[in-house]
Amino acid sequence: MSRSWWTLVGTCAGLFLLMLDSTVVALALPSIRLEIDASSTGLQWMMNAYLLAITVFVVTAGRLGDMLGRKRLFLIGMVVFALGSVLCGAADDEHVLIAGRVLQGMGAAPMLPLSLAIVCNAFPAAQQARALGIWAGISAVALGIGPLAGGALVDVDWRLIFWINLPVAALGIAITALAAPESRDPGSGRRIDVPGLLALSVGLTAVVLALVQAHLWGAGVIVGLALFGLICLYAFWRIEHRTAEPIVDFSLFRNGPYFGASAAAFALVGAYWSVMFFQSQYLQDVRGHSAILSGLMILPVTVPMIFVSPFSGRLIARFGARALMSAGMVCGIAGLLVLTQVGTDSSYGLLLAGYLPFGVALGLVYAPMSTAAMAAMPSEKVGIASGVLAMDRVMAGTIALAATGTVFHALQRGGSSFASAIGGSTWILVGLCVVGAALTWAFVRDTSQTGSDRSVAGEPHSDQLMHRHRRFHL
C-alpha cells in the first residue's frame, strides 16, 4: 500500500475518534453521574467544555497548520486529545473530568480541519475523489455506529470510552508521522489574531457560563456575566472588522447561500447535540434501559446519515440543494415536535417517530449545506469560509445545549418531572429549527451542477475544486 493510502488510514483514525466522541460520551453520562456523584450541571459542562474549546480554537488551529505545517499540528492535536482522554479516564471528580474534556477539545481543534487538508495534499488529483469519499464515509460510519459501540463500552465500564482512544490515537500518530508528507500554505499569512481570539474565548465562555449556571447563581451575577460576555463578543465583532487576518470574516455572511447554509447548520447541528445529551439520559435514567440498549434505541438519529450521504450528490443534482435542505429541515422540525411530547411512560414507538425524522434530516442537510455554502463563494474565500462553517457547527452545539439546559433546569425547579422538563426544553430546538428552515428557504440558492456537486457524487474534480479542497477546514 502506498504512502498516500497509509496517510488516509492515519488521519482517518483521528477523525474516527472525534466522530465517535460526539455520541459515546452522552451515553456515558448517567453512569458517570452514579460513580463520581456528578451534578447535572457538571454533566452539562462535560459536553459544553469540549465544544467550547473546539469552537474557540478550530479556525486558528487550521491557520496555524497552514503556517507551521499541517502534519505537525495534526500530530500535536492527536497527542493533546490522547492526554485529555487519559485525564478523563482516570478522573474521580467531575472537575477533573471537565478539565480532561477541555484538553480533548483543544486537541480536537487542529484534528478537525487538518485531517482533510493532509489527505488532499497526499493524493494526486486522479485519486482524490476516491480518497475524499472514503474520508467522508469513515466520518459517517463512526457517527452512525457511535451509540451502539458507546453503549457496549459503557455497560462494561464508562471509563473505557476514554481509554479506548489511546490505542487508536497511538496507531494514528505512528502511521501519520511515518507516511504523511508535510505541507504548508505559503499564502496563509504569518499573523494570528490574538486580540480576536481572546475576545471570542472570554465572551463565549461568559455567555455559556451564564446560561449553564443560571439555576445556581443569583440573578444579578448571571445578568452581569451575560452582559460582560455580550460586550466581549461585540468587541470581537469590532476587532474582526479591523484586522487584516480575522478569525471570522463577517463579510462572508453577506453571501446569501452561505448565510442560509450556515443558519441551517447552526440550527440542526445545535439541535443534534442537545437531543443526544438529553435523550441518552432519558432512556437510561427515566426508562431504566441499559447503556447498550439505549445506544441501540437511539441509532435512528445517527444511522440515516450512513445511507443518505453516499447519494447526496445525486440528490442535489436532481432536486437542488435548496429543496433538499428545506425538506431536511422540515423533517427535523417534525421529529423535534414529537420529542416535545415525551413523558415518563412514553412508548418507544413515540420516540422512534421523533428520532427517525430527525436522523433523516441530518442525512439530507449535512452534505448539501457544505455544497450550498461553497458553491457561490469565490475561490480566494473558500479556506476561511469552510473554517468558519466548521466553527459555526461546533458553536451551535455549545449555545443550543446551554440554552436547552437552562430551560430544562427552570422547568424542573417549577415542579416538572425529568421527562417533562426534557420535552419542554425541546421547544427551544423546535424554534431554532423553524428559524433555520425559514432562512434556508429564503437564502439558499441552487446553481448549475459545479465541481462541488460532482465531488460529493464521486465524479472527477476540476483543478479549481482541487485547490478548494486543499483549503477546506472541515
Contacts in CASP RR format, 6 or more apart in sequence:
PFRMAT RR
TARGET T0000
AUTHOR 0000-0000-0000
METHOD contacts of the structure
MODEL  1
MSRSWWTLVGTCAGLFLLMLDSTVVALALPSIRLEIDASSTGLQWMMNAY
LLAITVFVVTAGRLGDMLGRKRLFLIGMVVFALGSVLCGAADDEHVLIAG
RVLQGMGAAPMLPLSLAIVCNAFPAAQQARALGIWAGISAVALGIGPLAG
GALVDVDWRLIFWINLPVAALGIAITALAAPESRDPGSGRRIDVPGLLAL
SVGLTAVVLALVQAHLWGAGVIVGLALFGLICLYAFWRIEHRTAEPIVDF
SLFRNGPYFGASAAAFALVGAYWSVMFFQSQYLQDVRGHSAILSGLMILP
VTVPMIFVSPFSGRLIARFGARALMSAGMVCGIAGLLVLTQVGTDSSYGL
LLAGYLPFGVALGLVYAPMSTAAMAAMPSEKVGIASGVLAMDRVMAGTIA
LAATGTVFHALQRGGSSFASAIGGSTWILVGLCVVGAALTWAFVRDTSQT
GSDRSVAGEPHSDQLMHRHRRFHL
3 122 0 8 1.000
3 179 0 8 1.000
3 180 0 8 1.000
3 181 0 8 1.000
4 122 0 8 1.000
4 123 0 8 1.000
4 124 0 8 1.000
4 127 0 8 1.000
4 131 0 8 1.000
4 179 0 8 1.000
5 131 0 8 1.000
6 175 0 8 1.000
6 178 0 8 1.000
6 179 0 8 1.000
7 118 0 8 1.000
7 119 0 8 1.000
7 122 0 8 1.000
7 175 0 8 1.000
7 176 0 8 1.000
7 179 0 8 1.000
7 180 0 8 1.000
7 181 0 8 1.000
8 119 0 8 1.000
8 122 0 8 1.000
8 123 0 8 1.000
8 131 0 8 1.000
8 134 0 8 1.000
8 135 0 8 1.000
9 172 0 8 1.000
9 175 0 8 1.000
9 179 0 8 1.000
10 171 0 8 1.000
10 172 0 8 1.000
10 175 0 8 1.000
10 176 0 8 1.000
10 179 0 8 1.000
10 180 0 8 1.000
11 74 0 8 1.000
11 115 0 8 1.000
11 116 0 8 1.000
11 118 0 8 1.000
11 119 0 8 1.000
11 135 0 8 1.000
11 172 0 8 1.000
11 176 0 8 1.000
11 180 0 8 1.000
12 115 0 8 1.000
12 134 0 8 1.000
12 135 0 8 1.000
12 138 0 8 1.000
13 168 0 8 1.000
13 169 0 8 1.000
13 171 0 8 1.000
13 172 0 8 1.000
13 175 0 8 1.000
13 176 0 8 1.000
14 78 0 8 1.000
14 81 0 8 1.000
14 111 0 8 1.000
14 115 0 8 1.000
14 168 0 8 1.000
14 169 0 8 1.000
14 172 0 8 1.000
15 111 0 8 1.000
15 115 0 8 1.000
15 135 0 8 1.000
15 138 0 8 1.000
15 139 0 8 1.000
15 142 0 8 1.000
16 138 0 8 1.000
16 139 0 8 1.000
16 142 0 8 1.000
16 168 0 8 1.000
17 81 0 8 1.000
17 111 0 8 1.000
17 165 0 8 1.000
17 168 0 8 1.000
17 169 0 8 1.000
18 81 0 8 1.000
18 108 0 8 1.000
18 111 0 8 1.000
18 112 0 8 1.000
19 138 0 8 1.000
19 139 0 8 1.000
19 142 0 8 1.000
19 143 0 8 1.000
19 146 0 8 1.000
20 142 0 8 1.000
20 143 0 8 1.000
20 146 0 8 1.000
20 149 0 8 1.000
20 150 0 8 1.000
21 50 0 8 1.000
21 104 0 8 1.000
21 108 0 8 1.000
22 143 0 8 1.000
22 273 0 8 1.000
22 276 0 8 1.000
23 143 0 8 1.000
23 144 0 8 1.000
23 146 0 8 1.000
23 147 0 8 1.000
23 150 0 8 1.000
23 276 0 8 1.000
23 302 0 8 1.000
24 146 0 8 1.000
24 147 0 8 1.000
24 149 0 8 1.000
24 150 0 8 1.000
24 151 0 8 1.000
24 153 0 8 1.000
24 154 0 8 1.000
24 161 0 8 1.000
25 46 0 8 1.000
25 47 0 8 1.000
25 50 0 8 1.000
25 101 0 8 1.000
25 161 0 8 1.000
26 47 0 8 1.000
26 276 0 8 1.000
26 277 0 8 1.000
26 280 0 8 1.000
26 281 0 8 1.000
27 147 0 8 1.000
27 150 0 8 1.000
27 151 0 8 1.000
27 154 0 8 1.000
27 280 0 8 1.000
27 284 0 8 1.000
27 291 0 8 1.000
27 294 0 8 1.000
27 295 0 8 1.000
27 298 0 8 1.000
28 150 0 8 1.000
28 151 0 8 1.000
28 153 0 8 1.000
28 154 0 8 1.000
28 158 0 8 1.000
28 161 0 8 1.000
28 291 0 8 1.000
29 43 0 8 1.000
29 46 0 8 1.000
29 277 0 8 1.000
29 280 0 8 1.000
29 281 0 8 1.000
30 280 0 8 1.000
30 281 0 8 1.000
30 284 0 8 1.000
30 285 0 8 1.000
30 291 0 8 1.000
31 154 0 8 1.000
31 158 0 8 1.000
31 291 0 8 1.000
32 38 0 8 1.000
32 43 0 8 1.000
32 46 0 8 1.000
32 94 0 8 1.000
32 97 0 8 1.000
32 158 0 8 1.000
33 40 0 8 1.000
33 43 0 8 1.000
35 158 0 8 1.000
36 91 0 8 1.000
36 92 0 8 1.000
36 93 0 8 1.000
36 94 0 8 1.000
36 97 0 8 1.000
37 94 0 8 1.000
38 46 0 8 1.000
38 94 0 8 1.000
38 97 0 8 1.000
39 94 0 8 1.000
40 409 0 8 1.000
41 212 0 8 1.000
41 213 0 8 1.000
41 215 0 8 1.000
41 216 0 8 1.000
41 409 0 8 1.000
42 94 0 8 1.000
42 98 0 8 1.000
43 94 0 8 1.000
43 281 0 8 1.000
44 212 0 8 1.000
44 277 0 8 1.000
44 401 0 8 1.000
44 402 0 8 1.000
44 405 0 8 1.000
45 94 0 8 1.000
45 98 0 8 1.000
45 101 0 8 1.000
45 212 0 8 1.000
46 94 0 8 1.000
46 97 0 8 1.000
46 98 0 8 1.000
46 101 0 8 1.000
47 101 0 8 1.000
47 273 0 8 1.000
47 277 0 8 1.000
47 401 0 8 1.000
48 208 0 8 1.000
48 212 0 8 1.000
48 398 0 8 1.000
48 401 0 8 1.000
48 402 0 8 1.000
49 98 0 8 1.000
49 101 0 8 1.000
49 102 0 8 1.000
49 105 0 8 1.000
50 101 0 8 1.000
50 102 0 8 1.000
50 104 0 8 1.000
50 105 0 8 1.000
50 108 0 8 1.000
51 105 0 8 1.000
51 273 0 8 1.000
51 394 0 8 1.000
51 395 0 8 1.000
51 397 0 8 1.000
51 398 0 8 1.000
51 401 0 8 1.000
52 102 0 8 1.000
52 204 0 8 1.000
52 205 0 8 1.000
52 208 0 8 1.000
52 398 0 8 1.000
53 101 0 8 1.000
53 102 0 8 1.000
53 103 0 8 1.000
53 104 0 8 1.000
53 105 0 8 1.000
53 106 0 8 1.000
53 107 0 8 1.000
53 108 0 8 1.000
53 109 0 8 1.000
54 105 0 8 1.000
54 108 0 8 1.000
54 109 0 8 1.000
54 112 0 8 1.000
54 394 0 8 1.000
55 204 0 8 1.000
55 391 0 8 1.000
55 394 0 8 1.000
55 395 0 8 1.000
55 398 0 8 1.000
56 109 0 8 1.000
56 197 0 8 1.000
56 200 0 8 1.000
56 201 0 8 1.000
56 204 0 8 1.000
57 105 0 8 1.000
57 106 0 8 1.000
57 109 0 8 1.000
57 110 0 8 1.000
58 109 0 8 1.000
58 112 0 8 1.000
58 113 0 8 1.000
58 387 0 8 1.000
58 390 0 8 1.000
58 391 0 8 1.000
58 394 0 8 1.000
58 473 0 8 1.000
58 474 0 8 1.000
59 113 0 8 1.000
59 247 0 8 1.000
59 248 0 8 1.000
59 384 0 8 1.000
59 387 0 8 1.000
59 388 0 8 1.000
59 390 0 8 1.000
59 391 0 8 1.000
59 473 0 8 1.000
60 109 0 8 1.000
60 192 0 8 1.000
60 193 0 8 1.000
60 197 0 8 1.000
60 247 0 8 1.000
61 73 0 8 1.000
61 109 0 8 1.000
61 110 0 8 1.000
61 113 0 8 1.000
61 114 0 8 1.000
62 70 0 8 1.000
62 73 0 8 1.000
62 110 0 8 1.000
62 113 0 8 1.000
62 114 0 8 1.000
62 117 0 8 1.000
62 387 0 8 1.000
62 473 0 8 1.000
63 188 0 8 1.000
63 192 0 8 1.000
63 245 0 8 1.000
64 73 0 8 1.000
64 110 0 8 1.000
64 192 0 8 1.000
65 72 0 8 1.000
65 73 0 8 1.000
65 74 0 8 1.000
65 110 0 8 1.000
65 114 0 8 1.000
65 117 0 8 1.000
65 184 0 8 1.000
66 117 0 8 1.000
66 184 0 8 1.000
66 185 0 8 1.000
66 187 0 8 1.000
66 188 0 8 1.000
66 189 0 8 1.000
67 184 0 8 1.000
67 185 0 8 1.000
67 188 0 8 1.000
67 189 0 8 1.000
67 190 0 8 1.000
68 184 0 8 1.000
69 182 0 8 1.000
69 183 0 8 1.000
69 184 0 8 1.000
70 114 0 8 1.000
70 117 0 8 1.000
70 118 0 8 1.000
70 121 0 8 1.000
70 182 0 8 1.000
70 183 0 8 1.000
70 184 0 8 1.000
71 118 0 8 1.000
71 176 0 8 1.000
71 177 0 8 1.000
71 180 0 8 1.000
71 181 0 8 1.000
71 182 0 8 1.000
71 183 0 8 1.000
72 182 0 8 1.000
73 110 0 8 1.000
73 114 0 8 1.000
74 110 0 8 1.000
74 111 0 8 1.000
74 114 0 8 1.000
74 115 0 8 1.000
74 118 0 8 1.000
74 176 0 8 1.000
74 180 0 8 1.000
75 173 0 8 1.000
75 176 0 8 1.000
75 177 0 8 1.000
76 107 0 8 1.000
76 110 0 8 1.000
77 106 0 8 1.000
77 107 0 8 1.000
77 108 0 8 1.000
77 109 0 8 1.000
77 110 0 8 1.000
77 111 0 8 1.000
78 107 0 8 1.000
78 111 0 8 1.000
78 169 0 8 1.000
78 172 0 8 1.000
78 173 0 8 1.000
78 176 0 8 1.000
79 169 0 8 1.000
79 173 0 8 1.000
80 103 0 8 1.000
80 104 0 8 1.000
80 106 0 8 1.000
80 107 0 8 1.000
81 103 0 8 1.000
81 104 0 8 1.000
81 105 0 8 1.000
81 107 0 8 1.000
81 108 0 8 1.000
81 111 0 8 1.000
81 165 0 8 1.000
81 169 0 8 1.000
82 165 0 8 1.000
82 166 0 8 1.000
82 169 0 8 1.000
82 170 0 8 1.000
82 173 0 8 1.000
83 103 0 8 1.000
84 100 0 8 1.000
84 101 0 8 1.000
84 103 0 8 1.000
84 104 0 8 1.000
84 107 0 8 1.000
84 162 0 8 1.000
85 100 0 8 1.000
85 104 0 8 1.000
85 162 0 8 1.000
85 163 0 8 1.000
85 165 0 8 1.000
85 166 0 8 1.000
85 169 0 8 1.000
86 162 0 8 1.000
86 166 0 8 1.000
87 96 0 8 1.000
87 97 0 8 1.000
87 99 0 8 1.000
87 100 0 8 1.000
87 103 0 8 1.000
88 97 0 8 1.000
88 100 0 8 1.000
88 101 0 8 1.000
88 104 0 8 1.000
88 159 0 8 1.000
88 162 0 8 1.000
89 97 0 8 1.000
89 159 0 8 1.000
89 162 0 8 1.000
89 163 0 8 1.000
90 96 0 8 1.000
90 159 0 8 1.000
91 97 0 8 1.000
91 100 0 8 1.000
112 390 0 8 1.000
112 473 0 8 1.000
112 474 0 8 1.000
113 386 0 8 1.000
113 387 0 8 1.000
113 390 0 8 1.000
113 472 0 8 1.000
113 473 0 8 1.000
113 474 0 8 1.000
115 135 0 8 1.000
116 132 0 8 1.000
116 135 0 8 1.000
116 469 0 8 1.000
116 472 0 8 1.000
116 473 0 8 1.000
116 474 0 8 1.000
117 183 0 8 1.000
117 470 0 8 1.000
117 471 0 8 1.000
117 472 0 8 1.000
117 473 0 8 1.000
118 176 0 8 1.000
118 180 0 8 1.000
118 183 0 8 1.000
119 131 0 8 1.000
119 132 0 8 1.000
119 135 0 8 1.000
120 128 0 8 1.000
120 131 0 8 1.000
120 132 0 8 1.000
120 466 0 8 1.000
120 469 0 8 1.000
120 470 0 8 1.000
120 472 0 8 1.000
121 181 0 8 1.000
121 183 0 8 1.000
121 470 0 8 1.000
122 131 0 8 1.000
122 180 0 8 1.000
122 181 0 8 1.000
123 131 0 8 1.000
125 461 0 8 1.000
125 463 0 8 1.000
125 466 0 8 1.000
128 461 0 8 1.000
128 466 0 8 1.000
128 469 0 8 1.000
129 455 0 8 1.000
129 458 0 8 1.000
129 459 0 8 1.000
129 460 0 8 1.000
129 461 0 8 1.000
130 458 0 8 1.000
132 455 0 8 1.000
132 469 0 8 1.000
133 458 0 8 1.000
136 309 0 8 1.000
136 367 0 8 1.000
137 306 0 8 1.000
137 309 0 8 1.000
137 310 0 8 1.000
140 305 0 8 1.000
140 306 0 8 1.000
140 309 0 8 1.000
141 306 0 8 1.000
143 302 0 8 1.000
143 305 0 8 1.000
143 306 0 8 1.000
144 299 0 8 1.000
144 302 0 8 1.000
144 303 0 8 1.000
144 305 0 8 1.000
144 306 0 8 1.000
145 302 0 8 1.000
146 295 0 8 1.000
146 302 0 8 1.000
147 294 0 8 1.000
147 295 0 8 1.000
147 296 0 8 1.000
147 298 0 8 1.000
147 299 0 8 1.000
147 301 0 8 1.000
147 302 0 8 1.000
148 292 0 8 1.000
148 295 0 8 1.000
148 296 0 8 1.000
148 299 0 8 1.000
150 161 0 8 1.000
150 291 0 8 1.000
150 292 0 8 1.000
150 295 0 8 1.000
151 290 0 8 1.000
151 291 0 8 1.000
151 292 0 8 1.000
151 294 0 8 1.000
151 295 0 8 1.000
152 291 0 8 1.000
152 292 0 8 1.000
153 160 0 8 1.000
153 161 0 8 1.000
153 164 0 8 1.000
154 160 0 8 1.000
154 161 0 8 1.000
154 291 0 8 1.000
154 292 0 8 1.000
155 290 0 8 1.000
155 291 0 8 1.000
155 292 0 8 1.000
185 470 0 8 1.000
185 471 0 8 1.000
189 245 0 8 1.000
191 244 0 8 1.000
191 245 0 8 1.000
192 245 0 8 1.000
193 239 0 8 1.000
193 240 0 8 1.000
193 243 0 8 1.000
193 245 0 8 1.000
193 246 0 8 1.000
193 247 0 8 1.000
195 239 0 8 1.000
195 243 0 8 1.000
196 236 0 8 1.000
196 239 0 8 1.000
196 240 0 8 1.000
196 243 0 8 1.000
196 246 0 8 1.000
196 247 0 8 1.000
197 247 0 8 1.000
199 232 0 8 1.000
199 233 0 8 1.000
199 235 0 8 1.000
199 236 0 8 1.000
199 239 0 8 1.000
200 232 0 8 1.000
200 233 0 8 1.000
200 236 0 8 1.000
200 247 0 8 1.000
202 229 0 8 1.000
202 232 0 8 1.000
203 228 0 8 1.000
203 229 0 8 1.000
203 230 0 8 1.000
203 232 0 8 1.000
203 233 0 8 1.000
203 236 0 8 1.000
204 229 0 8 1.000
204 233 0 8 1.000
204 395 0 8 1.000
204 398 0 8 1.000
206 225 0 8 1.000
206 226 0 8 1.000
206 228 0 8 1.000
206 229 0 8 1.000
206 232 0 8 1.000
207 226 0 8 1.000
207 229 0 8 1.000
207 230 0 8 1.000
207 233 0 8 1.000
207 399 0 8 1.000
207 402 0 8 1.000
208 398 0 8 1.000
208 399 0 8 1.000
208 402 0 8 1.000
209 225 0 8 1.000
210 222 0 8 1.000
210 223 0 8 1.000
210 224 0 8 1.000
210 225 0 8 1.000
210 226 0 8 1.000
210 229 0 8 1.000
211 226 0 8 1.000
211 399 0 8 1.000
211 402 0 8 1.000
211 403 0 8 1.000
211 405 0 8 1.000
211 406 0 8 1.000
212 402 0 8 1.000
212 405 0 8 1.000
212 406 0 8 1.000
213 222 0 8 1.000
214 222 0 8 1.000
214 406 0 8 1.000
214 409 0 8 1.000
214 410 0 8 1.000
215 406 0 8 1.000
215 409 0 8 1.000
215 410 0 8 1.000
215 413 0 8 1.000
217 225 0 8 1.000
236 248 0 8 1.000
237 250 0 8 1.000
239 246 0 8 1.000
240 246 0 8 1.000
240 247 0 8 1.000
240 248 0 8 1.000
240 249 0 8 1.000
240 250 0 8 1.000
241 250 0 8 1.000
246 384 0 8 1.000
248 388 0 8 1.000
248 391 0 8 1.000
249 381 0 8 1.000
249 384 0 8 1.000
249 385 0 8 1.000
249 388 0 8 1.000
252 258 0 8 1.000
252 377 0 8 1.000
252 381 0 8 1.000
252 384 0 8 1.000
252 385 0 8 1.000
252 388 0 8 1.000
253 259 0 8 1.000
253 262 0 8 1.000
255 376 0 8 1.000
255 377 0 8 1.000
256 376 0 8 1.000
256 443 0 8 1.000
256 444 0 8 1.000
256 445 0 8 1.000
257 372 0 8 1.000
257 373 0 8 1.000
257 375 0 8 1.000
257 376 0 8 1.000
257 443 0 8 1.000
257 444 0 8 1.000
257 445 0 8 1.000
258 372 0 8 1.000
258 373 0 8 1.000
258 374 0 8 1.000
258 376 0 8 1.000
258 377 0 8 1.000
258 385 0 8 1.000
258 389 0 8 1.000
259 439 0 8 1.000
259 443 0 8 1.000
260 372 0 8 1.000
260 373 0 8 1.000
260 436 0 8 1.000
260 439 0 8 1.000
260 440 0 8 1.000
260 442 0 8 1.000
260 443 0 8 1.000
260 444 0 8 1.000
261 321 0 8 1.000
261 325 0 8 1.000
261 368 0 8 1.000
261 369 0 8 1.000
261 370 0 8 1.000
261 372 0 8 1.000
261 373 0 8 1.000
261 389 0 8 1.000
261 440 0 8 1.000
261 444 0 8 1.000
262 373 0 8 1.000
262 388 0 8 1.000
262 389 0 8 1.000
262 392 0 8 1.000
263 435 0 8 1.000
263 436 0 8 1.000
263 439 0 8 1.000
263 440 0 8 1.000
263 443 0 8 1.000
264 325 0 8 1.000
264 329 0 8 1.000
264 365 0 8 1.000
264 369 0 8 1.000
264 436 0 8 1.000
264 437 0 8 1.000
264 439 0 8 1.000
264 440 0 8 1.000
264 444 0 8 1.000
265 365 0 8 1.000
265 369 0 8 1.000
265 373 0 8 1.000
265 389 0 8 1.000
265 392 0 8 1.000
265 393 0 8 1.000
265 396 0 8 1.000
266 392 0 8 1.000
266 393 0 8 1.000
266 395 0 8 1.000
266 396 0 8 1.000
266 432 0 8 1.000
266 436 0 8 1.000
267 329 0 8 1.000
267 396 0 8 1.000
267 432 0 8 1.000
267 433 0 8 1.000
267 435 0 8 1.000
267 436 0 8 1.000
267 437 0 8 1.000
268 329 0 8 1.000
268 332 0 8 1.000
268 361 0 8 1.000
268 362 0 8 1.000
268 365 0 8 1.000
268 366 0 8 1.000
268 433 0 8 1.000
268 436 0 8 1.000
269 393 0 8 1.000
269 394 0 8 1.000
269 396 0 8 1.000
269 397 0 8 1.000
270 393 0 8 1.000
270 396 0 8 1.000
270 397 0 8 1.000
270 399 0 8 1.000
270 400 0 8 1.000
270 401 0 8 1.000
270 429 0 8 1.000
270 432 0 8 1.000
271 332 0 8 1.000
271 336 0 8 1.000
271 358 0 8 1.000
271 400 0 8 1.000
271 429 0 8 1.000
271 432 0 8 1.000
271 433 0 8 1.000
272 301 0 8 1.000
272 358 0 8 1.000
272 362 0 8 1.000
272 397 0 8 1.000
273 396 0 8 1.000
273 397 0 8 1.000
273 400 0 8 1.000
273 401 0 8 1.000
274 397 0 8 1.000
274 400 0 8 1.000
274 401 0 8 1.000
274 404 0 8 1.000
274 405 0 8 1.000
274 425 0 8 1.000
274 426 0 8 1.000
274 428 0 8 1.000
274 429 0 8 1.000
275 301 0 8 1.000
275 336 0 8 1.000
275 339 0 8 1.000
275 358 0 8 1.000
275 426 0 8 1.000
275 429 0 8 1.000
276 298 0 8 1.000
276 301 0 8 1.000
277 401 0 8 1.000
278 404 0 8 1.000
278 408 0 8 1.000
278 422 0 8 1.000
278 425 0 8 1.000
278 426 0 8 1.000
279 298 0 8 1.000
279 301 0 8 1.000
279 339 0 8 1.000
279 351 0 8 1.000
279 355 0 8 1.000
279 422 0 8 1.000
280 294 0 8 1.000
280 295 0 8 1.000
280 298 0 8 1.000
281 418 0 8 1.000
281 422 0 8 1.000
282 342 0 8 1.000
282 418 0 8 1.000
282 419 0 8 1.000
282 422 0 8 1.000
283 289 0 8 1.000
283 293 0 8 1.000
283 294 0 8 1.000
283 295 0 8 1.000
283 297 0 8 1.000
283 298 0 8 1.000
284 290 0 8 1.000
284 291 0 8 1.000
284 294 0 8 1.000
285 418 0 8 1.000
286 343 0 8 1.000
286 344 0 8 1.000
286 418 0 8 1.000
286 419 0 8 1.000
289 297 0 8 1.000
297 348 0 8 1.000
297 351 0 8 1.000
297 355 0 8 1.000
298 355 0 8 1.000
300 352 0 8 1.000
300 355 0 8 1.000
300 356 0 8 1.000
300 359 0 8 1.000
301 355 0 8 1.000
301 358 0 8 1.000
301 359 0 8 1.000
301 362 0 8 1.000
302 359 0 8 1.000
302 362 0 8 1.000
303 359 0 8 1.000
304 356 0 8 1.000
304 359 0 8 1.000
304 360 0 8 1.000
304 362 0 8 1.000
304 363 0 8 1.000
305 359 0 8 1.000
305 362 0 8 1.000
305 363 0 8 1.000
305 366 0 8 1.000
308 315 0 8 1.000
308 360 0 8 1.000
308 363 0 8 1.000
308 364 0 8 1.000
309 363 0 8 1.000
309 366 0 8 1.000
309 367 0 8 1.000
312 324 0 8 1.000
312 363 0 8 1.000
312 366 0 8 1.000
312 367 0 8 1.000
312 368 0 8 1.000
312 371 0 8 1.000
312 456 0 8 1.000
312 457 0 8 1.000
313 367 0 8 1.000
313 371 0 8 1.000
313 453 0 8 1.000
313 454 0 8 1.000
313 456 0 8 1.000
313 457 0 8 1.000
313 458 0 8 1.000
314 457 0 8 1.000
315 324 0 8 1.000
315 364 0 8 1.000
315 368 0 8 1.000
316 324 0 8 1.000
316 367 0 8 1.000
316 368 0 8 1.000
316 371 0 8 1.000
316 449 0 8 1.000
316 453 0 8 1.000
316 456 0 8 1.000
316 457 0 8 1.000
317 449 0 8 1.000
317 453 0 8 1.000
317 457 0 8 1.000
319 327 0 8 1.000
320 368 0 8 1.000
320 446 0 8 1.000
321 368 0 8 1.000
321 369 0 8 1.000
321 371 0 8 1.000
321 372 0 8 1.000
321 375 0 8 1.000
321 444 0 8 1.000
321 446 0 8 1.000
322 372 0 8 1.000
322 440 0 8 1.000
322 441 0 8 1.000
322 444 0 8 1.000
322 445 0 8 1.000
322 446 0 8 1.000
323 446 0 8 1.000
324 364 0 8 1.000
324 365 0 8 1.000
324 368 0 8 1.000
325 364 0 8 1.000
325 365 0 8 1.000
325 368 0 8 1.000
325 369 0 8 1.000
325 372 0 8 1.000
325 440 0 8 1.000
325 444 0 8 1.000
326 437 0 8 1.000
326 440 0 8 1.000
326 441 0 8 1.000
326 444 0 8 1.000
327 364 0 8 1.000
328 360 0 8 1.000
328 361 0 8 1.000
328 363 0 8 1.000
328 364 0 8 1.000
328 365 0 8 1.000
329 361 0 8 1.000
329 365 0 8 1.000
329 433 0 8 1.000
329 436 0 8 1.000
329 437 0 8 1.000
329 440 0 8 1.000
330 361 0 8 1.000
330 437 0 8 1.000
331 357 0 8 1.000
331 358 0 8 1.000
331 359 0 8 1.000
331 360 0 8 1.000
331 361 0 8 1.000
331 364 0 8 1.000
332 357 0 8 1.000
332 358 0 8 1.000
332 359 0 8 1.000
332 360 0 8 1.000
332 361 0 8 1.000
332 433 0 8 1.000
333 430 0 8 1.000
333 433 0 8 1.000
333 434 0 8 1.000
333 437 0 8 1.000
334 354 0 8 1.000
334 357 0 8 1.000
335 353 0 8 1.000
335 354 0 8 1.000
335 355 0 8 1.000
335 356 0 8 1.000
335 357 0 8 1.000
335 358 0 8 1.000
335 361 0 8 1.000
336 354 0 8 1.000
336 358 0 8 1.000
336 426 0 8 1.000
336 429 0 8 1.000
336 430 0 8 1.000
336 433 0 8 1.000
337 430 0 8 1.000
338 350 0 8 1.000
338 353 0 8 1.000
338 354 0 8 1.000
338 357 0 8 1.000
339 351 0 8 1.000
339 354 0 8 1.000
339 355 0 8 1.000
339 358 0 8 1.000
339 423 0 8 1.000
339 426 0 8 1.000
340 423 0 8 1.000
340 424 0 8 1.000
340 426 0 8 1.000
340 427 0 8 1.000
340 430 0 8 1.000
341 350 0 8 1.000
341 423 0 8 1.000
342 350 0 8 1.000
342 351 0 8 1.000
342 419 0 8 1.000
342 422 0 8 1.000
342 423 0 8 1.000
342 426 0 8 1.000
343 417 0 8 1.000
343 419 0 8 1.000
343 420 0 8 1.000
343 423 0 8 1.000
344 417 0 8 1.000
344 418 0 8 1.000
344 419 0 8 1.000
344 420 0 8 1.000
346 419 0 8 1.000
367 456 0 8 1.000
369 389 0 8 1.000
370 386 0 8 1.000
370 389 0 8 1.000
370 452 0 8 1.000
371 452 0 8 1.000
371 453 0 8 1.000
371 456 0 8 1.000
372 444 0 8 1.000
372 445 0 8 1.000
373 385 0 8 1.000
373 386 0 8 1.000
373 389 0 8 1.000
374 382 0 8 1.000
374 385 0 8 1.000
374 386 0 8 1.000
374 452 0 8 1.000
374 468 0 8 1.000
375 447 0 8 1.000
375 450 0 8 1.000
375 452 0 8 1.000
375 453 0 8 1.000
376 445 0 8 1.000
376 447 0 8 1.000
377 385 0 8 1.000
379 464 0 8 1.000
379 467 0 8 1.000
379 468 0 8 1.000
382 468 0 8 1.000
382 471 0 8 1.000
382 472 0 8 1.000
383 468 0 8 1.000
383 471 0 8 1.000
383 472 0 8 1.000
383 473 0 8 1.000
386 471 0 8 1.000
386 472 0 8 1.000
386 473 0 8 1.000
386 474 0 8 1.000
387 472 0 8 1.000
387 473 0 8 1.000
387 474 0 8 1.000
389 473 0 8 1.000
389 474 0 8 1.000
390 473 0 8 1.000
390 474 0 8 1.000
393 474 0 8 1.000
400 428 0 8 1.000
400 429 0 8 1.000
400 432 0 8 1.000
403 428 0 8 1.000
404 425 0 8 1.000
404 426 0 8 1.000
404 428 0 8 1.000
404 429 0 8 1.000
405 425 0 8 1.000
407 424 0 8 1.000
407 425 0 8 1.000
407 427 0 8 1.000
407 428 0 8 1.000
408 421 0 8 1.000
408 422 0 8 1.000
408 424 0 8 1.000
408 425 0 8 1.000
409 421 0 8 1.000
411 420 0 8 1.000
411 421 0 8 1.000
411 424 0 8 1.000
411 425 0 8 1.000
412 418 0 8 1.000
412 421 0 8 1.000
416 424 0 8 1.000
450 465 0 8 1.000
451 459 0 8 1.000
451 461 0 8 1.000
451 462 0 8 1.000
451 464 0 8 1.000
451 465 0 8 1.000
452 465 0 8 1.000
452 468 0 8 1.000
454 460 0 8 1.000
454 461 0 8 1.000
454 465 0 8 1.000
455 461 0 8 1.000
455 465 0 8 1.000
455 469 0 8 1.000
461 469 0 8 1.000
END
